[in-house]
Amino acid sequence: MRPESKVRKIFDTTTKIPIFQSSFESELEVKEKFRFDKIEDHAWQITADEKHFGRKGLRITIDKGYKLAKNTERSEIQDPLKVSLDDEAWYRIDFKIPKDFPKIDNRLVIWQLKQAGDGNPLIAMEYENGKLKLKQRFDRTKINYYQSKEDFKDRWIRIVVHAKASHSESGFINVYLNNTQIIQYKGQTAHHSKWKQITYFKFGLYRDVIDVPMYMYYDEYRRGSSWNEVVPENKNAILVKNLWRLKVKKKVNWLELNRKNGVSDGI
């Protein structure tokens, strides 16, 4: 584990992103603000059982066959805003993993920043075998970030994502867990030409098919142009840096490499 150190001052984004906020206080409010095409009608509910802000929170459930497609199941709610590549945005989502959540060796995504298209998310948080981890992908590069052995069950966790999706080296992704920066990446952060030039954020449960019911609590979703806009209750937070260890995988495109070197494709 890397030693903690103070994080540099957090600046506002250069492009003004519309402020968006929901504490999930009523079904009507939530239906008016979010997209629901990736979740079954019965897979979400407003509840007073668990809440982080306000009087109520959001419970999302997934079970076998929910929005089944290509051996995956999903119960996800989407922010309707599409952010263009090379524009910065801040996102914040609070979630709670229940104490009785099953410990299973099966991929489960709990939020993701996605580039429009049918490819992998640019960055996503997963919960598997009782551990949180992050996966970042663009083109043929995959970066895995691994958490420490801390148990995150049965407590509220605040995630803040500050991202600029870009094909160029000016892109970046910073992720904060509560008041600790865990990811600091600078460079290409978006897929190239075949992908649409917009990104969006969604949260909820997305997994490989498994016959095990699961549920998780979410509260206080925000989007904006600065830390202060997405974490207004903690504007003067003393942030530290404790970056998760990472492993980079790059897939070689042998067909493209052979063509550049004048080698026949063969049969």
C-alpha positions in Angstrom: 0.0 0.0 0.0 1.3 3.4 -0.9 1.7 6.0 1.9 -1.0 8.6 2.3 -0.2 12.2 1.1 -2.3 15.3 0.7 -4.1 15.7 -2.6 -3.4 18.8 -4.7 -6.1 21.6 -4.8 -9.2 20.5 -6.7 -10.0 23.0 -9.5 -13.4 23.5 -11.3 -13.9 22.1 -14.7 -13.3 24.3 -17.8 -16.8 23.4 -19.2 -19.9 24.1 -17.2 -21.8 20.9 -16.6 -25.5 21.3 -15.5 -25.9 20.7 -11.8 -28.0 17.6 -11.1 -29.0 16.2 -7.8 -31.3 13.5 -6.3 -31.6 12.1 -2.8 -34.3 9.6 -4.0 -37.0 11.0 -1.8 -40.0 10.0 -4.0 -40.8 7.8 -7.0 -42.2 10.7 -9.0 -39.0 12.7 -8.6 -36.8 9.8 -9.6 -38.9 8.9 -12.6 -38.7 12.5 -13.8 -34.9 12.8 -13.5 -33.4 9.5 -14.6 -33.6 7.0 -17.5 -35.1 3.5 -16.7 -34.7 1.5 -19.9 -32.0 -0.7 -18.3 -34.0 -1.8 -15.2 -37.2 -3.8 -14.6 -40.1 -1.8 -13.1 -40.1 -4.0 -10.0 -36.3 -3.9 -9.5 -36.2 -0.5 -7.7 -38.0 1.1 -4.8 -37.8 4.1 -2.6 -37.3 3.0 1.0 -36.9 4.5 4.5 -35.1 1.3 5.6 -31.7 2.7 4.6 -30.8 6.3 3.9 -27.8 8.5 3.8 -29.4 11.9 3.1 -32.9 13.0 3.7 -35.8 10.7 4.8 -35.5 8.0 2.2 -33.1 6.2 -0.1 -33.1 3.8 -3.1 -33.0 0.0 -3.1 -32.0 -1.7 -6.3 -32.6 -5.5 -6.7 -31.4 -8.0 -9.3 -32.4 -11.6 -9.8 -32.1 -14.3 -12.5 -33.3 -13.0 -15.9 -33.5 -9.3 -15.2 -32.9 -7.5 -18.5 -31.2 -10.6 -19.8 -28.8 -10.1 -22.7 -25.7 -12.0 -23.9 -25.3 -13.9 -20.6 -25.6 -10.8 -18.5 -28.3 -9.3 -16.3 -28.8 -5.7 -15.2 -30.7 -3.4 -13.0 -29.3 0.0 -13.8 -30.5 3.6 -13.6 -28.9 6.2 -16.0 -28.1 9.9 -15.8 -29.8 11.3 -18.9 -27.0 13.8 -19.6 -24.6 13.0 -22.5 -21.2 14.6 -22.0 -19.1 15.2 -25.1 -15.5 13.9 -25.3 -12.9 16.4 -24.1 -15.4 18.0 -21.6 -14.8 17.5 -17.9 -17.5 16.4 -15.5 -17.8 15.5 -11.8 -20.1 12.7 -10.6 -21.0 11.5 -7.1 -22.9 8.4 -5.9 -23.3 7.1 -2.4 -24.0 3.4 -1.9 -24.2 0.7 0.8 -23.5 -3.0 0.5 -25.8 -4.9 2.9 -24.3 -6.9 5.7 -25.9 -10.1 4.3 -24.7 -9.5 0.7 -23.5 -12.8 -0.9 -19.8 -13.4 -1.2 -19.6 -14.9 -4.7 -16.9 -15.3 -7.4 -19.0 -13.6 -10.1 -18.6 -10.3 -11.8 -20.9 -7.5 -10.4 -20.6 -3.9 -11.6 -22.1 -1.3 -9.2 -21.5 1.9 -11.2 -19.8 2.9 -14.5 -18.9 5.7 -16.7 -19.7 4.6 -20.3 -18.9 5.8 -23.8 -22.1 5.5 -25.9 -21.9 2.3 -27.9 -21.9 -1.5 -27.2 -18.4 -1.7 -25.7 -16.8 -1.8 -22.3 -17.2 1.1 -19.8 -14.4 3.6 -19.6 -14.2 3.0 -15.9 -16.4 0.8 -13.6 -16.4 -0.3 -10.0 -17.0 -4.0 -9.3 -17.7 -6.0 -6.2 -16.6 -9.6 -6.2 -15.6 -12.1 -3.5 -16.2 -9.4 -0.9 -13.8 -6.9 -2.5 -14.2 -3.6 -4.4 -12.1 -3.1 -7.5 -12.0 -0.8 -10.5 -11.5 -1.5 -14.2 -10.5 1.1 -16.8 -10.7 0.4 -20.5 -10.1 2.2 -23.8 -9.3 0.7 -27.2 -7.1 -2.4 -26.5 -5.9 -1.3 -23.1 -7.2 -2.6 -19.8 -6.2 -1.3 -16.4 -7.2 -3.2 -13.2 -7.1 -1.4 -9.9 -7.1 -3.5 -6.7 -8.3 -2.3 -3.3 -6.8 -3.0 0.1 -8.3 -5.8 2.3 -10.7 -3.4 3.9 -14.3 -4.6 4.4 -16.8 -2.1 2.9 -20.0 -4.0 3.9 -22.7 -2.4 6.0 -21.6 1.2 5.8 -22.2 4.1 3.4 -19.5 4.8 0.8 -19.3 8.0 -1.2 -17.7 7.8 -4.6 -16.6 10.9 -6.6 -15.5 10.6 -10.2 -13.7 13.6 -11.9 -13.2 12.6 -15.6 -12.3 13.9 -19.0 -12.9 11.3 -21.6 -10.5 11.9 -24.5 -8.6 10.2 -27.3 -5.7 12.4 -26.6 -3.1 12.5 -23.8 -5.1 15.4 -22.2 -7.7 12.9 -20.8 -7.8 11.9 -17.1 -9.8 10.0 -14.5 -9.6 10.7 -10.8 -11.7 8.7 -8.3 -12.2 9.5 -4.6 -13.6 7.1 -2.0 -14.9 9.2 0.8 -12.1 11.7 1.4 -9.3 9.6 -0.2 -8.2 9.7 -3.8 -7.7 6.1 -4.9 -7.3 6.6 -8.7 -5.2 9.2 -10.5 -4.8 8.5 -14.2 -3.7 10.9 -17.1 -3.7 10.1 -20.8 -6.1 8.5 -23.3 -9.4 7.7 -21.6 -11.8 7.0 -24.5 -12.4 4.5 -27.3 -11.5 5.6 -30.8 -13.5 6.1 -34.0 -16.2 3.4 -34.0 -17.5 4.7 -30.7 -19.9 7.6 -30.3 -18.3 10.8 -29.1 -20.3 11.1 -25.9 -20.3 9.6 -22.4 -22.8 9.1 -19.6 -22.9 7.8 -16.0 -25.1 5.0 -14.6 -25.4 3.1 -11.4 -27.0 -0.1 -10.2 -26.3 -3.8 -10.5 -24.9 -5.4 -13.7 -23.6 -8.9 -13.6 -22.8 -12.2 -15.4 -25.8 -14.5 -15.2 -26.2 -16.3 -11.9 -29.3 -17.6 -10.0 -28.7 -15.6 -6.8 -30.9 -12.6 -5.8 -29.0 -9.5 -4.8 -29.8 -6.0 -3.6 -27.9 -2.8 -2.8 -28.8 0.7 -1.5 -28.0 4.0 -3.2 -28.4 7.6 -2.2 -27.4 11.1 -3.1 -26.5 11.1 -6.7 -24.9 14.4 -8.0 -23.4 15.7 -11.2 -21.6 19.1 -11.6 -18.5 21.0 -12.5 -16.5 20.9 -9.2 -16.0 19.0 -6.0 -18.0 21.7 -4.2 -21.0 21.1 -6.5 -21.1 17.4 -5.9 -20.0 17.3 -2.3 -21.5 20.5 -0.9 -21.7 19.2 2.6 -18.0 18.6 2.7 -16.5 21.6 0.8 -13.5 22.0 3.1 -12.6 18.3 3.3 -9.0 17.5 4.0 -8.3 15.0 1.2 -5.5 12.4 1.2 -4.1 10.3 -1.5 -3.8 6.5 -1.1 -3.8 5.1 -4.6 -4.9 1.6 -5.3 -2.3 -0.7 -6.9 -2.8 -1.3 -10.6 -2.0 -3.7 -13.4 -2.0 -2.7 -17.1 -2.8 -5.1 -19.9 -2.4 -4.1 -23.5 -3.7 -6.4 -26.3 -1.6 -6.3 -29.4 -3.5 -6.0 -32.7 -1.4 -8.5 -34.6 -3.3 -8.1 -37.9 -2.7 -4.3 -37.8 1.0 -4.8 -36.8 1.6 -7.3 -39.6 0.1 -5.0 -42.2 2.3 -2.1 -41.0 5.3 -4.4 -41.3 4.3 -5.7 -44.8 3.4 -9.2 -43.7 0.6 -11.1 -45.5 -2.6 -11.6 -43.6 -2.7 -15.3 -44.7 -5.8 -17.4 -44.9 
